[in-house]
């Protein structure tokens, strides 16, 4: 007990330092080509996922008082720590030619403040006469306006991002409140910050809810505060160990690992139920506490060990994948499920030797008439209606298999959020007015230093054609590239007429070429074009980027769009002279989702094989192995079929259901079969008698445990994340099916495969 308390204090100290993860690229292995390309892009051109956007829709933005306040909003946001640059209407610039030098200067379009409306109207006409800003900062059809805010990448990868994003939205809401504007916020920084914040809040809420609900159910079952408190002590110590393990391994809480603490609770409680059930049963038979504790460990020790081992395998196999997020989840979950066994086997027997003997009311649940009636019905069904059981099972499995063919794999960046969530609603606002905010980057590499200079017009013409092709898509905005900047230069050179907003030709080369060599301009009001050059062309003038904002089209449609862009780029760019690569957060999201889904699928197969090996070692019988696997495959098939028929898509959060359900449901089978084998070796009873005894002795614990597990997972149904909600009801469904198959189908198949056996070999000690 002292060792356990000391270890808990040590892990608790480290658990207090646990942090949230804000790195969303780690789903992809570091040696993956897409990951390598993305990191190369970030090193060359900087971050692509650090733009937070604010949108408003109004016809009165250029009213003097409102526009002055909008200018102040820009200044206020610019002063927020972590904000690097702002691209918005008040900060837009125009290129003006100096006739004497035939040189273009970048000058602000708008003043810092306006004292009369006519002056603002004059400047706004200049702004609307510049096609460069159309569909970039405003939509002329819907009168929607956009402000883009670049946030420092180090801030985005730390907890400070919450403060920065909060300060930006607070300033925006204050502006909107003063003028009765509906403010809209989006961009990856805001989406990810909101997801991480909700994730942390839900983890705490579900952890508390699962502990409270488990406590109530335990108190209802055992009618003993001591048993309840001991069980809660086991799972709470397990939670502390799981969080401490994350910190010791250098991990942070991710969307997957956030599930581990509540998972520890719902997995740890069954350990306690089975231990107490066997303790109370033995005490009722002997009246001796020491003998009851000894019998509890003798009968349940090996069972609990293998149950936790198989559950640990179910989750631990994720550590075999190449995805960092899955590795962390598998390592922490697998280790701490085994630690739960050690905590249970150390704390419960030691505490039982100290606390007073159980009273008759504590064991009254063992003679529950309602439960006995259910077990009698299950016994009758298992022994006398096997043909009907098999027939119904076959029909249900066939229907489920047909449903499995309807399963489709598709994920969206925000599809786990409800449709009325502000993040989801605002994202749709930007998709409607600006075709989206999800970044896609296209890198055009000329394969040689200064390649952009030597074939400038030819290369830029190809980029322009590709840009027009992309802009024609209903889900992709007008691309931003150095070509758009050169069009701006040409318009300015020819007097600012919007009709001259076009790609320079061979007669314009003499005045356009110098702008490719423009160096950084430190002036905050003169960064539009110079930033285009320095952010969109590398230092060797070999590569240039095309930045596209697009809608959240999902992992199914995105590959089609990317393939179309690749086909068009192959048509335009000679592969011997150019190398065109597609990268950015949209591509890494797709690759990460695919990797997680494939990793989870492979892990389930590995888990199934390893669990089968454990079962074979435990029972030393292929017949029993067959009996153990079939009742656990059926619930998984039914769950997959239900997902297909109800339209639940395969994505990282829902594929996890199968691993969770397999790791937990196999426990029921192990406990039933071990109890059956123990009954078999104690006498010369027939298979039928042993099955009947097992149903009545183990059935109580199985039903109680299933109720606790189902209640624990049903809590997830109240999640604000669609994937977590699906994890809740799908896992609960799987556990219901697993309980039925193990208490009805499993006894029936044991009777079928062992029709004349009187005795069975013992389990592996």
N, C-alpha and C positions, 0 to 999 in steps of 0.2 A: 504493500500500500504506500509505503514511504517512497519507494522507487517510482511508483506511478505518479504520485503527487509532484515529486521533483521533476520528472520528465514533462509533466503537464505544465508546470511553471516555466520550464525552459522553452517549450514550444509556444506557450502563450506569449512570452516576451517577443519571440520572433513573429508570431501571428499579428501582433499589434502593429507591425511595420509593413503589412501587406499593402500593395498598391494596385491600382487599375492599369491595364495595358492600353496604350493609345497608338500602338503600332499595328497597322492593319494589312501589312504586306507579308506577315510571317506564315501565312497559310501555304505559301509556295516555298519549296526547298531552295536553298541558296545556290545550288548548281543548276537549277532549272533555266533553260535558255530565256524564257520570258522574264524571269527575275533578273538575270544578268543584263538583259537589254534595258530593263527599267532602271536598274541602278546606274548603268552607263549614261542613260538619258539624264537622270537626276544630277549626275556629276558634271555633265556637259552644259545642260541648260537650266538646271535648278528644279525646284519642286513644281509639280503640276496639280497637286491636290490641296493647295493651301489657300484657295480663293473662296471667301465667304461673300455671298451676294445678298443685297437688300433690294427689294422691289416694291414699287408703289404703282397704282393705276389711277390716274386723275387727269382731268382736262385743265386743271388750275395750277399746275406746278409753276408756270411762269408768271403767276400773279406776284407782284413785287414783294409783299410781306411774306408769302410762303417761300418764294425762292431765296430771299435773304435768310430765312430760318433754315432752309435746306443747305445753304452755304455754311452756316454755323454748325449744322450737324456734321458735315464733312470735316470741319476743323476739329470738332470735339472728338470724333472717331480717330482722326489722325494722331491725337495726343495720347490715345490709349496705348499702354506699353504692349509691345508685341505686334502692333500694326506697322507694316513696312511701307505699303503703297496703297493708294486709292485711285480707282478709275471711275469717274462719275461725270455727270453733265457739268457741274460748276467748275471742275478741274480740267475740262477739255481744252485743248489748244488748237490753234490754226497755224498753218505754214504760210508765211507772207514773204513775197520776194522783194528784196531791196534792189530797185532798178539800177542803181549805180554800180553795184557789185555783182548783180545777177546771182545773188545768194539768198537762200531761204532761211528765215528765222522762225523759230517756234514761239508764238506769242499767245498769252491766255485769251480765250474768247470772252470770258465773263470777269467782271470786277469782283472785288471782295465784298462789296455792298452796293446796293442801288438806292438812290434817293428819288428817282422818278420812273414811272412805268414805261415811258417811251424809250428810254435808254436801254432798258432790259429787252423790250420788244425788238429793238434794232440788233442787239447782240444775239438774241435767240434766232433771228432770221439767218444770221451768219452760220450759226450752229446747224440749223436744219438744212442748210445748203451744202453741208459736207457729208457725202454718202459714206465716208469712212465710219461714221458713228452710227449709221442706221442699222438696226437689228443687233447692234453691239451694246449701245447704251439706251436705246429707246426703240419701241415698236410704233411706227407711225399710224398703224391701223387701230391698235387697241389702246394707244396712249399709255402704255406701260413704260416705266423708267427703271433702270438698273444701276446700282452702285456696286462695284467690285472691290473687295478689300483683301489684300494679300497679308497673310499672317505669318510671322516668323516660324520656320520649321521646328526649331528647338522648343518653342512655346507649344506648338501643336503636339509634340511628343511627350509632353509633361502634364501634370495635373493643373498647371497654370492656364491651360487652354480653357478650362471652365470659367475662370475669372475673366479672361479676355472676351470670350464669346458672350458671357453674361453682360459685360460692360457695353459691348456693341449693341446687343438687343435692347438693353435698357435705354440707351441713348436713342435708338430708333423708335422704340415704343413711346418715348416721351414726345418725340417729334410728331408721330402719328396721332397721339392723343390730343395735341394742341390744335391739329387741323382736321380731326375726324377722318384720318386716312387708315385704311387697313394695311398694315405693314406685313411684308412677306420676307422670310429669311430662308436661305438654303445654301447649298455648297457642301462639299465633303467635310470641312471643319465643323460646321454646325450639325450636320447629320450624325457624324461620328461622336461628337460631344454629347448630343442628346441621347444617342443609343447607349453610350458608356454610362451616363448619369442614370438613365432608367434601369440599366442592367445592374448597377450597384445598389440602387434603391430596392429593386425587386429581390435581389439576393438576400438582403437583410430582412425584407418583409416575409419572403417565403421561408426563410430559416426560422424566424420567430413563429410563423403560422404552423409550420410542420412540427415544431417542438411542442407548441401549445396543444395542437390537435392530437398528437401522439400521447401527450400526458393525459388528456381527457379519456382517450380510448383505453389506455392502460389502467387508469383508475376505475373505469367502468368494468373492465374485465376482471382485474385482480381484487378490487375493493380494498386496496392496500396502498397507503401513501408511501410507505417504505419501498415497495416494489416499483412504484412509479418513479420515485426520486432516484433509485438505483439505475433504472433504465435510462432516465434522462441524463444521469451523470455519465453513463457509458457513451451516449451519442454526442453530448456536449464536449467531452474530452476528445472524441473522434473529430469533431469539427475544429477544435483548437489545433489538433495535430495536422489536419489537412491544410489549414491556413499557414501553420508554421512550416510545413513541408514546402509549400510554394516559395516562401521567403528563403529558406535554406538552400533551395535549388536555384535561386535567383530568378524565379518566375513571377509574373504578375497576373492578376485576374483578367481573363478574357471571357468572351461570350460563352465559350464552352466550359472553362474551368469554374465559372460562376455557379454552375449547376452542382458542383461537387459537395459543398457543405450541406445543402438540403438532401442530396443523394446519400450522404453519410448518415443522416438522421433516419431516412426510410429504410436503409439497409441494416443499420445497427439495431433498430427496434426489434426486428424478427429474432436476432440472436438472443435478446433478453427474453422475449416471449417463450421461445423454445426452452431456454434454461429454466425459467421459472415454472413453466408447465411441467417439465420433468421433475423438478424439485418438489413441487406440490404433490404430484402423483406419487412419488416415492415416499414423501412424508406421510401422506394419507394411508399408505400401505404399511409403513413401519413405525411411525410415531417417533422416530429417532432422527434428529436434525443432522447429525454427523453422517449417518448412513445415507440420508436423503441427498446431502451435498456430494458425497462420494458417488452415489448412483447417478446423479445429474451429470457429473463430469465423465463417468465411465460410459454412459449411454449417449451423451450429447457432444462430448469433446471432439471425437473424430468426425462426427457428422457436421458440426459447426465449422470445423477447420476446412473440410472439403467444400462446404457451401460457400464460405468466404473465398476459398481458393478459386472456385469456378467463377464467382462474381468478379474477383480480381482479374482473372484471365480475360473475362468478357470486356473489361475496360482497359486492362494493361496492354492488350495487343495493339492499341493505338500507338504505343511507344515504338512499334516496329515500322510505322509509316515514315515518310520523308518530310511530312509537314510539321513544322515546329509547334504550331498550336495543338495538333493532335498528339504529338509526342508529349507535350507538357500535361495535357489532360490525362493521357494514358498512364504516365509515370505517377502523377499525384493520386489519381483515383485508385490505381492498382495497389500501390504501396499502402494507402490509408485504409482500404478495405481489409487488408491483412492485419494492419494495426488494430482495426476494430476487433478482430478475433482475440488478439493479445490483451487488449483492454478489457474485453468481456470476461475472458478466462482468468484474468488477474483480479479484477474488481469484484465481480459477482460472488464467486465462492468465498473469497476472503471476507466480504461484507456479511454474507449469510451466516458465517460462523460467529459473528459478533452480535447481530441484531436478534431480537426475541423470536421464539418459535412462531410459525404462522398460525393464525386462528382459523376456526372452521369457516368463517365467512370469506376468508381469503381463498379458500379452495372450493367454494360453492360453484364456481363456474365450471368445474370439472363434471358436475352432474346437471348441467343445464338441460332441461327437458326439451326446450325448443331446438337446441343444437343437436340433441340426441335424436330427435325426430327427423331432422334433416339428414343426419348420418345414416339412419335406418333406411330412408328413401334412397340415398346414394348406394347403399349396400344392395338393396333389391334391384336397382337398375343395373348395377355392375355385374351381378351374378346371374340374373334371370332374363336380361334383355340385351344380350351382347350383339345379336344380329341387328337389332334396331339401332343400337349405339354405333356400330360400324357403318350402317347404311346412312344414318343422318350425318355422320362424320364425312363420309365420302361425298355426299351431296354438297355439304358446306364447303369442303375443300375445293370441289370443282367450281363452285360459284366464286370462291375467293381467287382461284387461279385465273378465271376469266377477268376478274377485277384487276389482277396484277398486270394484265396486258394493256390496261388503260392507264397505268402509271406513267407519268412523264416527269422528267427531271428539268426543273426550271427554277431559278432563283433571281430575286431582284434585290437591289441594295436596300430598299426600304420596305420590302414586302412583308416583313415581320411586324410592321406597325399597322394598327387599325386604320381604316380609310378616313376616319374623322380626326386622326392625330394631326396637330398643326404642322409637323414636319412633312407628313405625307401630302397634306393639302397645299402647303407652300411649294413643294417640289412640283406639283401639278400646275401651279400658277406659272412657274418659270418654263415649264414644258409647253404650256399653251401660248405664252407670249414671246419666249426666246428659244423654244425648241429644246430646253433642258440645260443642265449645268454639270453633267457628268463629263469629266475630261478624257479626251482621246487625243493622243499625240502621234503624228506621222513624221518620221525623220527621213529626210532625203539626203543621202550621202553620195557625193560626187566621186568618191574613192581616191581623191588626190588633193593635196594641199592647194589652196587657192582655186579649187575647181569651180567655185561659184563665180569667180571673176572671169575666168577664161571663156565660159559658155553662159554668160549671165542671161542674155535675152532668151536663149533657147531653154535654159533650165527654168527660168521664171515663167515662161509661157506654159510649160508643162505643169508647173505647180498651179498656175491660174486655171488651167483646164480641169485639173483634179479638184481644185477648190470649188469650181462651179458645179461639178458633178456631185460633190458632197452636199453643197448648199441646196441642191434640188431635192434632197431627201426630206421627207416630212418630220424626221426625228433627229436631224442634225442641223445645227446652226451654221451660219456663214463662217467658214474657217478664217482664222486670223493668222497671217503670215507676213513676212517681209514684203511680199508682193502687194498686199493691201497698203502697206506704207509707201511703196513706190508709186502706186496709183495716186495716193494722197500728194506725193511730191509733184507728180506730173500736173495734177489739177492746180496746185499752187503756182507752178512755174508758168502756166498759161492763164494767169490772172484770176484763179479761183473759180472758174466756171465749172459747175458740176458735170457738164457734158464731157470734160476732159479727165474725169476720174476713170482712167483706163491704164492698162499696162503700157509702160514706155516702149517705143519702137526704136529702130536703129538710128533714127535721127535725134532721139532724146538721150542717147547713151552718154554724150559728153557732159551733160549736167546731172544725170542720174548717178553715174558711177561713184562720184565722191561720197554719196550718202551711204554707200555700203561700208565705207571706212569710218563713219562717224564714231566718235568715242563717247564714253559715258558723260552725261550732263548731270551735274549735281543739283541743279535747280529743281525744286519740287514741282514747279508749274510747267516744266519744259521736258517732261520725260516720255511723252507719248511715242514719238517717233524714234528717239534714241533708244528707248527701251525695246522697241520692236527689233532694232538692229542688233543690239547687244544680247538680247534674250533669245532671238530667233536665228542667229547665225553664230557658229562657234568661232573661237579665236583664230583658227587656221583657215577660216573661210572655205571650209570643206563641206560642212553639214549645215542644213537649215531645217527648221521644224515647222510643221503646220499644226496649229492648235485648234481643236474642234470641241465645242460643247454639244452634248447630245442628251437625249432623253434616257431615262432608266428603262431600257427596252427588255431587260431580262437576259438570263444566261442562255436561253434557247434561241432568241432572235439575234442576239449580238454576234454570234459566229457567222451568221448569214450576211450581216451588214459588213463585218470585217472582211469576209471573203470577197464581197463585191468591190470593196475599196482596193483590195489587193489585186483583183483582176484588172481594174481600171488603171492602177499604177503600173502594172506589168505591161499593159497596152501602151501607156504613155512613155515610160522610162525604159531605155535599153539597159538590160541587166548587166551588160558588159561595162557600162559606164556609170551606172547608178545602183545603189542599194537602198531600197525603200523598206523601212521597218515601221510596224504599228506597235505602239506601246502606250503607256499611261495608266492611270488608275482604273479605267474601264476594262482594259485588257487584263491587268493583274487581278481584278475582281473576278473576271470570268475564269482565269486560270486557277485562282485560289478556290473558288466554289467547286470547280471540276476536281481539283486535287483532294479536297476534303471529302466530297461524295465518294470518289473512287477509293480513298483511304479508308473510309468508314465501311464501304462494301467489302473490301479485302479483309479488313479487320474482323468483320463478322464471320467470314469464312474461316480465318485462322482461329478465332475464338471457338467456333464450333468444333474444329478438329482437335484443338487442345483440350477442350472440355470433354470431348469424346474419349481422348486418351486418359484423362483423369478418371472418368467413369469406368473405363475398362480396367484400370489399375485398382480401383476401389472394389469392384465387384468380381473381377476375374471371370467374366462370363459375357460372351457375345450376345447371348439371349437377353440378358439383363440390360446390356448396352442398347440393344434394339428397343427394349421396353422403355428405356430412359430418354432416348432421343426423339422418338415419334411424338410423344405428348408435348414436346417443346417446339418441334417444327410446326405442328398444326397451328398453335396460336400465332406464330410469326406469319404464316401464310394467310391466316384470316385477317390479321392486321394489315398486311400488304394489300389484300383484296379490298378491304374497307377503304383504305387510302385511295385505291384506284376508282372505286365506285363513287366515293364522295368528292373526288377531285382534289385531294390533298397532294401537293406536288412533292417530289423528292428533292430535298435541298439539305444542306448541312444540319439544320436544326431538326428535321424530321427523320433523316436516316439514323440519327442517334437513337431513335425509339427502339430500333431492333437490337442494338447492342445492350441498351439498358434493360429491355424486357428479357432478352436471353440470359443476361447475367443474373437477374433476379429470379426468373421463373424456374431456372434449373435447380435452384435451391429447394423448391417444393418437391421436385422429383427425387432429389437426393435424400431428403428427409423421409419421404414415403418409402423408398426402396431400402434404405438402411434399416428403418424400423421393421420392414417386412423381413429382411434377412436376419435381423436380431430375433424376431419371433420364430423364424424357421429353425434356428440353431438351438433354441431352448427346449424343444420337445419334438414329439413325433406327430404333430398335428398335420393335417392335410393342407395343400395349397389354399383351398377354399377357406379353411379356418384361419390360416395366417393372414390372408387378405382381409377377412372380416375384422380380425383383431387390429390390424394396421389401420383400417378405415376409422375405427372407433378411437384408437389411442392417438394416432397422428392427425386425424382429421380435425380435431379440436384446434390444435396449434396451427394447422394449415389455414383453416378458416379465419382464425383470429389474426394471423400474420397477414393474410391476403387483405383483410379489411383495413389493417393499419397501412399496408403498402398502397392500396388503392386510395385511401383517404389522403395519404401523403402526396401522391401524384395528382390527385384531383385538384389540389391547391394550385397547381400550375395552370389550370384552366382559367384562373382569374388574372393571368399575366397580360400585360399590354403588348407582348410580342407574340405574333401569330405562331412562330415556330415553337416557342415555349408552351403556348396553349395547346398546340397539337401534341407536343411531347406528353403533356398531362393526360389528355383524354385517350390518346392512342395507347400509352403505356398502361393506363388503367384498364382499357379494353383487353389488352394482351394479358394482363394479370388475371382478369376475370376468366378469360378463356383458358389460361394455364391452370387455374384452380379447378375448373370443371373437367378439363382433360386429365388432370392428375388424380382426381377423386372419382371419376367415372370411367374414362377411357383406359387409364393406366391399370386399374384393377382388372378390367375386362381383358386386356391384352396379356396380362400376367396369367390369368386363368386359361387363356387360349394357348399360350406358348408353354405352359407347364401343367398340362391336364392331369397327369398321373403322378407327379412328383410328390413325395412325402416330406423329404428333407432337402435342404439346399445348402451349398457350401457357405462358410462364413465369409464375412467381409475381411478385407485386408486390415490387420491391426496396425 
